[in-house]
């Protein structure tokens, strides 16, 4: 199993819009075959700092997630337009 942690900071004033994108992505991604966990979070200390914690069965499941039509709509053409800074790292889950 693999995990992806994506930290991102959004432009001032786009926090509510970002939360809407996060809700839509959670709703859709959690239904994907191969998705074990998909959680969006917002920092208590910095409301412009968000994080996705994602777990997938394997790399093909993550690749399928990234190829989904809603990923293009809500991440590529949505979230990416309000993100100022992004940091992503892929992990192997230790059983």
N, C-alpha and C positions, 0 to 999 in steps of 0.2 A: 504494500500500500504506500502511496505517496501523499505528501501534504504540501500545499502551497500557501505561503503567507505573503499577502500583499498589503503593504502599508502605503497610504497615499494621503496627501494633503491637498485640499481643494481651495479654490479662490474664495476670498471673503464674500459672504452673501449668498453662496451656493449650497449651504449646508442642507436646507430643506429639499432642494432639488436632488442633491446627492442621496439623501435618505430615500427618496422615491425610487431612484435607480437601484439602490441596494435592495429594497423590498421586492421589486420586480425580478431582479437577478436571483434572489433567494427562492422566490416562488417557482421560477422556472428550473433553476439548476438542481434543486432538491429532487426533482422528478426524473432526472437523467439516470439512465442505467450506468452503473459504475461510480456514481457520486455517493460517497459515504456520509459526508458532512459539508455543509456550506453555510458559514455564519458571517454576516456583516456586523461590524462594531464601530462605535464612535467613541473617541476618547473623552473622558471626564475632564481632563486638564486642558485639552485643546480641541474645541468643537470642530475645528477644520481638519482634524486628523481622524482618518477612518482606516479600517483594516478589514480584509477578508481572510478568514481561515477556512481552507478548503481541504478535503480529503477525497481521494479517488482510488479506485482499485489499482489502476496502473496508468502509464503514460498514454496509451490509446484512449482511455476514458477522459483524461484531461484534454487531449487533442480534440476529441468529439465535442467537449464543452466549448472550447474556443472556436469551433466551426459552427456552432449553433446560430441560427438566424437572430435570435434575441441577443446573443453576445455582441454581434455587429451593431445592432440597434442601440442597446443600452450601455455597452462599454465603449466600443470603438467610436461610435458617433454620439454617445451620450456622456458617460463619465470622463472619457479622455478629453472632452472639450472644457471641463472645469477643473481638472487636476493640474496643480502647480508642480508637484513633486511626487515621484512614485518609487517604491523599492519593493522588489519581489524576490523571494528565495524559495527554491524547491527543496523539500526534505524527504528522506525515507523514514517512514514510521517504524519505530522499534517496537516489535511485539513482545 
